[in-house]
Amino acid sequence: MTILILGASGLVGGKCLQHSLSDPRIDKVTAVVRRELDIRHPKLTQLVVDFDKLDDYASDIRADAVLSALGTTRKQAGSAANFRKVDYDYQLRAAEIARRNGTRTFVLLSSGAANKKSLTLYLKVKGEIEDAISKLGFEKMAILRPSVLLGERKDSRSAEAVAQWAVKSLLFVFSGPLAKYKGIEADTVALAMVNAVQKPYKGVRIVENLEIFEWAKS
């Protein structure tokens, strides 16, 4: 089993990398990165790329499965156009190349409430990339839609920090009908993404927040 990871320097992507390297079911891991990561492992190959020129690296963008946790925010990207470039253009082009090279499984980290018709840029683009990649014809595609991600990022996201504080401080609120909105650890999401590669399903599966907890168990 070979795995290719997009977004391996991020919160969830970094956890995906850790779990993939320690998983005995996985033989080789390729991390597609903008800058080399400070990690060495006999399973790991780092493919340092210019994401604006992914076609130049097409021969190396291949694996049995792709885990994509690539993403940013409008604030970090500097503009709506740059945000869309990272969250939509880069992911879609990588998925197209991988599919052409024979990848059978694609696991996409999306967001709770993702909807291509949303009036919110973030949720709209998340919904659009879900839709675009799901049409590429992968044998299996899992779309994970976590609620608020819990964990410390290398970069600062103030809105996410406030949301994390809220879900941790108001745990009693997220029960019953509201349980589906409870926060989820990045490590749990990453485990679910790695396990998604082995799950016996066909076609496109949307995995909402509560189901992610179950997928992380096996």
DRENLUMKOL-571140 format. One line per 5 residues: number of its first residue (from 1); their letters; for each residue x, y, z of N, C-alpha, C. Coordinates in nm, 2 decimals, always signed. Atoms other than C-alpha are relative to their C-alpha. Example, Ala and Ser with C-alpha at 12.3 -4.5 7.8 and 13.67 -1.06 7.14 Angstrom:
# residues 2
1 = AS = +0.09:-0.12:+0.00:+1.23:-0.45:+0.78:+0.09:+0.12:+0.00 | -0.09:-0.11:+0.00:+1.37:-0.11:+0.71:-0.08:+0.11:+0.08
This chain:
# residues 218
1 = MTILI = +0.08:-0.12:+0.00:+0.00:+0.00:+0.00:+0.09:+0.12:+0.00 | -0.08:-0.13:+0.00:+0.14:+0.34:-0.10:-0.10:+0.11:+0.02 | +0.08:-0.12:-0.04:+0.00:+0.67:+0.03:+0.07:+0.13:-0.04 | -0.05:-0.14:+0.03:+0.04:+1.03:-0.10:-0.08:+0.09:+0.09 | +0.06:-0.09:-0.09:-0.03:+1.31:+0.14:+0.02:+0.14:-0.05
6 = LGASG = +0.00:-0.14:+0.03:-0.12:+1.67:+0.05:-0.03:+0.07:+0.13 | +0.03:-0.08:-0.12:-0.10:+1.92:+0.33:+0.07:-0.06:+0.12 | -0.07:+0.07:-0.11:+0.15:+1.72:+0.55:+0.06:+0.09:+0.10 | -0.06:-0.09:-0.10:+0.28:+2.03:+0.72:-0.11:+0.07:+0.09 | +0.11:-0.06:-0.08:-0.07:+2.13:+0.86:-0.04:-0.09:+0.12
11 = LVGGK = +0.05:+0.06:-0.13:-0.26:+2.03:+1.17:-0.04:-0.14:-0.02 | +0.05:+0.13:+0.03:-0.45:+1.73:+1.03:+0.10:-0.08:-0.09 | -0.10:+0.07:+0.09:-0.20:+1.65:+0.75:+0.12:-0.05:+0.07 | -0.11:+0.04:-0.07:+0.08:+1.63:+0.99:-0.03:-0.13:+0.08 | +0.04:+0.12:-0.07:-0.11:+1.37:+1.20:-0.02:-0.11:-0.10
16 = CLQHS = +0.01:+0.11:+0.10:-0.19:+1.18:+0.88:+0.13:-0.06:-0.03 | -0.14:+0.05:+0.03:+0.18:+1.16:+0.81:+0.05:-0.09:+0.11 | -0.05:+0.08:-0.12:+0.26:+1.03:+1.16:-0.07:-0.13:+0.00 | +0.07:+0.12:-0.01:-0.01:+0.77:+1.15:+0.03:-0.09:-0.12 | -0.03:+0.08:+0.11:+0.07:+0.66:+0.80:+0.14:-0.07:+0.01
21 = LSDPR = -0.14:+0.06:-0.01:+0.44:+0.61:+0.88:+0.00:-0.11:+0.11 | +0.00:+0.10:-0.11:+0.35:+0.40:+1.19:-0.09:-0.11:-0.03 | +0.10:+0.10:+0.03:+0.08:+0.20:+1.02:+0.06:-0.12:-0.08 | -0.06:+0.11:+0.06:+0.20:-0.15:+0.93:-0.06:-0.04:-0.14 | +0.07:+0.03:+0.12:-0.06:-0.17:+0.65:+0.06:+0.08:-0.12
26 = IDKVT = -0.05:-0.09:+0.10:+0.13:+0.11:+0.46:+0.15:-0.02:-0.02 | -0.14:+0.02:+0.03:+0.46:+0.05:+0.29:+0.08:+0.12:-0.04 | -0.08:-0.12:+0.05:+0.55:+0.38:+0.14:-0.09:+0.13:+0.01 | +0.08:-0.12:-0.02:+0.44:+0.74:+0.21:+0.08:+0.11:-0.08 | -0.06:-0.12:+0.07:+0.50:+1.04:-0.03:-0.07:+0.12:+0.06
31 = AVVRR = +0.06:-0.12:-0.05:+0.45:+1.38:+0.13:+0.03:+0.11:-0.11 | -0.01:-0.10:+0.09:+0.39:+1.65:-0.13:+0.00:+0.14:+0.07 | -0.01:-0.12:-0.09:+0.52:+1.97:+0.03:+0.06:+0.12:-0.08 | -0.06:-0.12:+0.06:+0.62:+2.33:-0.06:+0.15:+0.01:+0.05 | -0.13:+0.00:-0.06:+0.92:+2.31:+0.18:+0.03:-0.13:+0.07
36 = ELDIR = -0.03:+0.13:-0.06:+1.10:+2.00:+0.31:-0.03:+0.00:+0.15 | +0.03:+0.01:-0.14:+0.98:+1.88:+0.64:+0.12:-0.05:+0.08 | -0.11:+0.04:-0.08:+1.22:+1.82:+0.93:-0.04:-0.14:+0.06 | +0.04:+0.13:-0.04:+1.14:+1.45:+0.95:+0.07:-0.10:-0.10 | -0.06:+0.11:+0.08:+1.32:+1.13:+0.83:-0.06:-0.13:+0.04
41 = HPKLT = +0.05:+0.13:-0.03:+1.18:+0.79:+0.80:+0.02:-0.09:-0.12 | -0.03:+0.09:+0.12:+1.26:+0.48:+0.58:-0.12:-0.01:-0.09 | +0.12:+0.01:+0.09:+0.90:+0.48:+0.45:-0.02:+0.13:-0.08 | +0.04:-0.13:+0.04:+0.90:+0.85:+0.37:+0.08:+0.05:-0.12 | -0.06:-0.08:+0.11:+0.97:+1.03:+0.04:-0.06:+0.14:+0.00
46 = QLVVD = +0.06:-0.14:+0.01:+0.93:+1.41:+0.03:+0.01:+0.05:-0.14 | +0.00:-0.06:+0.14:+0.83:+1.56:-0.30:-0.02:+0.15:+0.02 | +0.01:-0.14:-0.02:+0.91:+1.93:-0.28:-0.04:+0.06:-0.14 | +0.05:-0.05:+0.12:+0.70:+2.11:-0.54:-0.04:+0.15:+0.00 | +0.07:-0.13:+0.02:+0.58:+2.45:-0.67:-0.14:-0.04:-0.04
51 = FDKLD = +0.13:+0.04:+0.02:+0.21:+2.40:-0.64:-0.07:+0.07:-0.13 | +0.04:-0.06:+0.12:+0.16:+2.64:-0.93:+0.04:-0.07:-0.13 | -0.05:+0.07:+0.12:+0.34:+2.40:-1.16:+0.00:-0.15:+0.03 | +0.01:+0.14:-0.04:+0.21:+2.06:-1.04:+0.02:-0.10:-0.12 | -0.02:+0.09:+0.12:+0.22:+1.92:-1.40:+0.15:-0.03:-0.01
56 = DYASD = -0.14:+0.03:+0.01:+0.60:+1.94:-1.38:+0.04:-0.12:+0.09 | -0.03:+0.11:-0.09:+0.59:+1.67:-1.11:-0.10:-0.12:-0.01 | +0.11:+0.09:+0.02:+0.31:+1.46:-1.26:+0.05:-0.15:+0.02 | -0.04:+0.14:-0.01:+0.52:+1.14:-1.28:+0.02:-0.05:+0.14 | -0.02:+0.04:-0.14:+0.57:+1.14:-0.91:-0.12:+0.01:+0.09
61 = IRADA = +0.13:-0.01:-0.08:+0.21:+1.22:-0.80:-0.08:-0.12:-0.03 | +0.07:+0.13:+0.02:+0.10:+0.86:-0.78:+0.01:-0.08:+0.12 | +0.00:+0.08:-0.12:+0.00:+0.62:-0.51:-0.13:-0.08:-0.01 | +0.13:+0.07:-0.01:-0.27:+0.37:-0.42:-0.11:+0.09:+0.05 | +0.10:-0.09:-0.06:-0.44:+0.64:-0.22:+0.06:+0.13:+0.03
66 = VLSAL = -0.04:-0.14:-0.03:-0.42:+1.01:-0.17:-0.09:+0.05:+0.12 | +0.06:-0.06:-0.11:-0.50:+1.18:+0.16:+0.02:+0.15:-0.02 | -0.02:-0.14:+0.02:-0.56:+1.55:+0.11:-0.06:+0.08:+0.11 | +0.03:-0.09:-0.10:-0.56:+1.79:+0.40:+0.05:+0.14:-0.03 | -0.06:-0.13:+0.05:-0.44:+2.08:+0.20:-0.11:+0.11:+0.02
71 = GTTRK = +0.09:-0.11:-0.02:-0.60:+2.41:+0.30:+0.06:+0.12:+0.07 | -0.04:-0.12:-0.06:-0.57:+2.76:+0.42:-0.12:+0.08:+0.04 | +0.11:-0.09:-0.02:-0.79:+3.06:+0.52:+0.01:+0.12:-0.08 | -0.01:-0.12:+0.08:-0.87:+3.38:+0.34:+0.10:+0.10:+0.06 | -0.09:-0.10:-0.06:-0.68:+3.58:+0.59:+0.15:-0.04:-0.02
76 = QAGSA = -0.13:+0.05:+0.02:-0.37:+3.36:+0.56:+0.04:+0.02:-0.15 | -0.02:+0.00:+0.14:-0.40:+3.35:+0.18:+0.02:+0.14:-0.05 | -0.01:-0.14:+0.03:-0.43:+3.73:+0.16:-0.11:+0.05:-0.09 | +0.11:-0.04:+0.08:-0.73:+3.73:-0.08:-0.09:-0.12:-0.03 | +0.09:+0.11:+0.04:-1.03:+3.53:-0.19:+0.05:-0.08:-0.11
81 = ANFRK = -0.05:+0.07:+0.11:-0.86:+3.44:-0.51:+0.12:-0.09:+0.04 | -0.11:+0.09:-0.05:-0.55:+3.30:-0.33:-0.05:-0.11:+0.08 | +0.07:+0.11:-0.08:-0.77:+3.11:-0.09:-0.05:-0.11:-0.09 | +0.06:+0.09:+0.09:-0.95:+2.95:-0.38:+0.11:-0.08:-0.07 | -0.11:+0.07:+0.07:-0.62:+2.87:-0.55:+0.05:-0.12:+0.08
86 = VDYDY = -0.05:+0.11:-0.09:-0.50:+2.66:-0.25:-0.11:-0.11:+0.02 | +0.10:+0.10:-0.05:-0.83:+2.50:-0.14:-0.07:-0.07:-0.12 | +0.07:+0.06:+0.11:-0.97:+2.44:-0.49:+0.10:-0.04:-0.11 | -0.08:+0.03:+0.12:-0.72:+2.47:-0.78:+0.11:-0.11:+0.03 | -0.11:+0.09:-0.03:-0.42:+2.29:-0.61:-0.05:-0.14:+0.02
91 = QLRAA = +0.05:+0.13:-0.04:-0.63:+2.01:-0.47:-0.06:-0.07:-0.13 | +0.06:+0.06:+0.11:-0.82:+1.95:-0.79:+0.10:-0.04:-0.10 | -0.10:+0.04:+0.09:-0.51:+1.95:-1.01:+0.07:-0.12:+0.05 | -0.07:+0.12:-0.05:-0.33:+1.70:-0.78:-0.09:-0.12:-0.01 | +0.09:+0.12:+0.01:-0.64:+1.48:-0.78:-0.01:-0.05:-0.14
96 = EIARR = +0.00:+0.04:+0.14:-0.66:+1.49:-1.16:+0.12:-0.08:-0.04 | -0.12:+0.07:+0.04:-0.30:+1.39:-1.20:+0.01:-0.14:+0.07 | +0.00:+0.13:-0.06:-0.33:+1.11:-0.94:-0.09:-0.09:-0.06 | +0.10:+0.09:+0.07:-0.64:+0.97:-1.10:+0.05:-0.05:-0.13 | -0.05:+0.04:+0.13:-0.47:+0.97:-1.44:+0.12:-0.10:+0.02
101 = NGTRT = -0.12:+0.09:-0.03:-0.17:+0.79:-1.28:-0.05:-0.13:+0.07 | +0.05:+0.13:-0.05:-0.40:+0.51:-1.15:-0.04:-0.01:+0.15 | +0.04:+0.00:-0.14:-0.48:+0.62:-0.79:-0.15:-0.05:+0.01 | +0.13:+0.05:-0.01:-0.79:+0.43:-0.68:-0.08:+0.06:+0.11 | +0.07:-0.05:-0.12:-0.88:+0.60:-0.35:+0.05:+0.14:+0.03
106 = FVLLS = -0.03:-0.14:-0.03:-0.90:+0.97:-0.26:-0.08:+0.03:+0.13 | +0.06:-0.04:-0.13:-0.97:+1.09:+0.10:+0.02:+0.15:+0.02 | +0.00:-0.15:+0.00:-1.06:+1.46:+0.13:-0.04:+0.05:+0.13 | +0.04:-0.07:-0.12:-1.06:+1.67:+0.44:-0.08:+0.12:-0.04 | +0.08:-0.11:+0.04:-1.35:+1.91:+0.40:-0.04:+0.07:+0.13
111 = SGAAN = +0.05:-0.07:-0.12:-1.56:+2.09:+0.66:-0.15:-0.02:+0.03 | +0.14:+0.01:-0.03:-1.89:+2.06:+0.84:-0.07:+0.12:-0.07 | +0.08:-0.10:+0.07:-2.16:+2.25:+0.65:+0.05:+0.04:-0.13 | -0.05:-0.03:+0.13:-1.96:+2.25:+0.33:-0.12:-0.01:-0.10 | +0.11:-0.01:+0.09:-2.20:+2.35:+0.05:+0.04:+0.09:-0.12
116 = KKSLT = -0.04:-0.09:+0.11:-2.12:+2.48:-0.30:-0.09:+0.11:-0.03 | +0.09:-0.11:+0.02:-2.42:+2.70:-0.28:+0.00:+0.10:+0.12 | -0.01:-0.08:-0.12:-2.32:+2.86:+0.05:+0.04:+0.14:-0.03 | -0.04:-0.14:+0.02:-2.29:+3.24:+0.08:+0.13:+0.03:+0.07 | -0.13:-0.01:-0.07:-1.98:+3.19:+0.29:+0.11:-0.06:-0.09
121 = LYLKV = -0.11:+0.05:+0.09:-1.66:+3.17:+0.08:+0.06:-0.13:+0.04 | -0.06:+0.12:-0.05:-1.50:+2.91:+0.30:-0.08:-0.13:-0.03 | +0.08:+0.12:+0.01:-1.79:+2.67:+0.30:-0.04:-0.02:-0.15 | +0.03:+0.01:+0.14:-1.87:+2.74:-0.07:+0.11:-0.07:-0.07 | -0.11:+0.06:+0.07:-1.52:+2.65:-0.19:+0.02:-0.15:+0.05
126 = KGEIE = +0.00:+0.14:-0.04:-1.52:+2.34:+0.03:-0.10:-0.09:-0.07 | +0.10:+0.07:+0.08:-1.84:+2.23:-0.13:+0.03:-0.02:-0.14 | -0.04:+0.01:+0.15:-1.71:+2.30:-0.48:+0.11:-0.10:-0.02 | -0.10:+0.09:+0.02:-1.40:+2.10:-0.43:-0.05:-0.14:+0.03 | +0.06:+0.13:-0.02:-1.60:+1.81:-0.29:-0.06:-0.05:-0.13
131 = DAISK = +0.08:+0.03:+0.12:-1.82:+1.82:-0.60:+0.10:-0.03:-0.12 | -0.09:+0.02:+0.12:-1.53:+1.85:-0.85:+0.08:-0.13:+0.01 | -0.08:+0.12:-0.01:-1.31:+1.57:-0.71:-0.09:-0.13:-0.01 | +0.09:+0.11:+0.00:-1.61:+1.34:-0.67:-0.04:-0.04:-0.14 | +0.04:+0.03:+0.14:-1.67:+1.36:-1.05:+0.12:-0.06:-0.07
136 = LGFEK = -0.11:+0.05:+0.07:-1.32:+1.23:-1.13:+0.00:-0.15:-0.02 | +0.02:+0.14:+0.02:-1.42:+0.87:-1.10:+0.10:-0.09:+0.08 | -0.08:+0.08:-0.09:-1.21:+0.74:-0.81:-0.08:-0.12:+0.04 | +0.07:+0.12:-0.05:-1.30:+0.38:-0.71:-0.06:+0.02:+0.13 | +0.05:-0.04:-0.13:-1.34:+0.51:-0.36:+0.04:+0.14:+0.03
141 = MAILR = -0.03:-0.13:-0.04:-1.37:+0.86:-0.23:-0.07:+0.02:+0.13 | +0.05:-0.04:-0.13:-1.42:+0.96:+0.14:+0.01:+0.15:+0.02 | +0.00:-0.15:-0.03:-1.52:+1.32:+0.22:-0.03:+0.01:+0.15 | +0.02:-0.02:-0.14:-1.47:+1.40:+0.59:-0.03:+0.14:+0.03 | +0.05:-0.13:-0.03:-1.66:+1.69:+0.73:+0.00:+0.02:+0.15
146 = PSVLL = -0.01:-0.02:-0.15:-1.54:+1.76:+1.09:-0.06:+0.13:+0.04 | +0.04:-0.12:-0.06:-1.68:+2.02:+1.31:+0.12:+0.08:+0.04 | -0.12:-0.07:-0.04:-1.44:+2.24:+1.51:+0.12:-0.09:+0.03 | -0.12:+0.08:-0.02:-1.09:+2.10:+1.49:+0.07:+0.04:+0.13 | -0.07:-0.03:-0.12:-0.91:+2.08:+1.82:+0.14:-0.05:-0.01
151 = GERKD = -0.15:+0.03:+0.01:-0.53:+2.09:+1.84:+0.07:+0.13:-0.03 | -0.08:-0.12:+0.02:-0.25:+2.34:+1.82:+0.06:+0.01:-0.13 | -0.06:-0.02:+0.13:-0.15:+2.48:+1.48:+0.13:+0.07:+0.02 | -0.13:-0.07:+0.01:+0.19:+2.61:+1.39:-0.04:+0.15:-0.04 | +0.05:-0.14:+0.03:+0.00:+2.91:+1.24:-0.12:+0.04:+0.08
156 = SRSAE = +0.11:-0.04:-0.08:-0.25:+3.12:+1.42:-0.13:+0.03:-0.08 | +0.13:-0.03:+0.06:-0.62:+3.12:+1.33:-0.09:+0.04:+0.11 | +0.07:-0.05:-0.11:-0.80:+3.35:+1.56:-0.15:-0.05:+0.01 | +0.14:+0.04:+0.00:-1.16:+3.25:+1.46:-0.01:-0.14:+0.05 | +0.00:+0.14:-0.05:-1.07:+2.88:+1.51:+0.03:-0.01:+0.14
161 = AVAQW = -0.04:+0.00:-0.14:-0.91:+2.96:+1.84:-0.12:+0.03:+0.09 | +0.12:-0.04:-0.08:-1.23:+3.12:+1.97:-0.10:-0.12:+0.00 | +0.09:+0.12:+0.01:-1.43:+2.82:+1.84:+0.05:-0.11:+0.09 | -0.05:+0.10:-0.08:-1.20:+2.58:+2.01:-0.03:+0.03:+0.15 | +0.03:-0.04:-0.14:-1.24:+2.77:+2.34:-0.14:-0.03:+0.03
166 = AVKSL = +0.14:+0.02:-0.03:-1.61:+2.76:+2.31:-0.04:-0.15:+0.01 | +0.04:+0.14:-0.01:-1.65:+2.39:+2.24:+0.06:-0.07:+0.12 | -0.06:+0.06:-0.12:-1.41:+2.30:+2.52:-0.06:+0.05:+0.13 | +0.06:-0.06:-0.12:-1.57:+2.54:+2.77:-0.15:-0.04:+0.02 | +0.15:+0.02:+0.00:-1.93:+2.45:+2.68:-0.03:-0.14:-0.04
171 = LFVFS = +0.02:+0.14:+0.03:-1.90:+2.07:+2.65:-0.14:-0.05:+0.03 | +0.13:+0.04:-0.04:-2.23:+2.03:+2.83:-0.11:+0.03:-0.10 | +0.10:-0.05:+0.10:-2.41:+2.21:+2.54:-0.01:-0.11:-0.11 | -0.01:+0.08:+0.12:-2.29:+1.96:+2.28:-0.04:-0.15:+0.03 | +0.06:+0.13:-0.03:-2.52:+1.67:+2.37:-0.13:-0.01:-0.07
176 = GPLAK = +0.13:+0.01:+0.07:-2.84:+1.53:+2.23:+0.01:+0.04:-0.14 | +0.00:-0.04:+0.14:-2.93:+1.69:+1.90:+0.12:+0.08:-0.04 | -0.12:-0.08:+0.04:-2.62:+1.92:+1.92:+0.13:-0.08:+0.01 | -0.12:+0.08:-0.01:-2.38:+1.63:+1.97:+0.08:+0.00:-0.14 | -0.07:+0.00:+0.13:-2.30:+1.64:+1.59:+0.09:+0.12:-0.02
181 = YKGIE = -0.08:-0.12:+0.01:-2.14:+1.98:+1.64:+0.12:+0.00:+0.09 | -0.10:-0.01:-0.10:-1.90:+1.89:+1.91:+0.14:-0.01:-0.06 | -0.13:-0.01:+0.06:-1.53:+1.96:+1.86:+0.06:-0.14:-0.01 | -0.07:+0.13:+0.03:-1.30:+1.68:+1.73:+0.15:+0.02:-0.01 | -0.14:-0.01:+0.01:-0.93:+1.63:+1.78:+0.05:-0.02:-0.14
186 = ADTVA = -0.07:+0.02:+0.13:-0.71:+1.66:+1.47:+0.05:-0.14:-0.01 | -0.05:+0.14:+0.01:-0.56:+1.33:+1.56:-0.10:-0.10:-0.03 | +0.12:+0.09:+0.03:-0.90:+1.16:+1.55:-0.03:+0.01:-0.15 | +0.03:-0.02:+0.14:-0.97:+1.31:+1.21:+0.11:-0.07:-0.09 | -0.11:+0.07:+0.08:-0.63:+1.19:+1.08:-0.01:-0.15:+0.00
191 = LAMVN = +0.01:+0.14:-0.01:-0.68:+0.84:+1.21:-0.12:-0.05:-0.09 | +0.11:+0.04:+0.09:-1.02:+0.83:+1.03:+0.04:+0.01:-0.15 | -0.04:-0.01:+0.14:-0.86:+0.95:+0.71:+0.09:-0.12:-0.04 | -0.09:+0.11:+0.03:-0.59:+0.68:+0.72:-0.08:-0.13:-0.01 | +0.09:+0.12:+0.00:-0.85:+0.41:+0.81:-0.09:+0.00:-0.12
196 = AVQKP = +0.09:+0.00:+0.12:-1.07:+0.53:+0.52:+0.05:-0.07:-0.12 | -0.07:+0.07:+0.11:-0.82:+0.39:+0.28:-0.04:-0.15:+0.00 | +0.02:+0.14:-0.02:-0.90:+0.04:+0.41:-0.15:-0.04:+0.01 | +0.15:+0.03:-0.02:-1.28:+0.07:+0.45:-0.05:-0.06:-0.13 | +0.06:+0.08:+0.12:-1.48:-0.17:+0.22:-0.13:+0.07:-0.05
201 = YKGVR = +0.11:-0.07:+0.07:-1.70:+0.08:+0.03:+0.04:+0.03:-0.14 | -0.02:-0.04:+0.14:-1.73:+0.19:-0.33:-0.07:+0.14:-0.02 | +0.06:-0.13:+0.03:-1.81:+0.53:-0.47:+0.04:+0.11:+0.10 | -0.03:-0.11:-0.09:-1.83:+0.85:-0.27:-0.08:-0.01:+0.13 | +0.06:+0.00:-0.13:-1.89:+0.85:+0.10:+0.02:+0.13:+0.07
206 = IVENL = -0.01:-0.12:-0.08:-1.96:+1.16:+0.30:+0.00:-0.04:+0.15 | -0.02:+0.05:-0.14:-1.84:+1.11:+0.66:-0.02:+0.13:+0.09 | +0.03:-0.12:-0.09:-2.00:+1.37:+0.90:+0.07:-0.02:+0.13 | -0.08:-0.01:-0.12:-1.86:+1.47:+1.23:-0.01:-0.12:+0.09 | +0.01:+0.11:-0.10:-2.00:+1.20:+1.46:+0.05:-0.14:-0.06
211 = EIFEW = -0.04:+0.12:+0.06:-1.92:+0.92:+1.21:+0.16:+0.00:-0.01 | -0.15:-0.01:+0.01:-1.55:+1.04:+1.19:+0.05:-0.07:+0.13 | -0.04:+0.06:-0.13:-1.52:+0.93:+1.56:+0.00:-0.16:-0.02 | +0.01:+0.14:+0.02:-1.63:+0.58:+1.45:+0.11:-0.05:-0.09 | -0.10:+0.04:+0.10:-1.40:+0.56:+1.15:+0.14:+0.00:+0.06
216 = AKS = -0.14:+0.00:-0.06:-1.10:+0.65:+1.37:+0.03:-0.12:+0.08 | -0.02:+0.11:-0.09:-1.15:+0.34:+1.57:+0.05:-0.13:-0.07 | -0.05:+0.12:+0.08:-1.07:+0.09:+1.29:+0.00:+0.03:-0.15
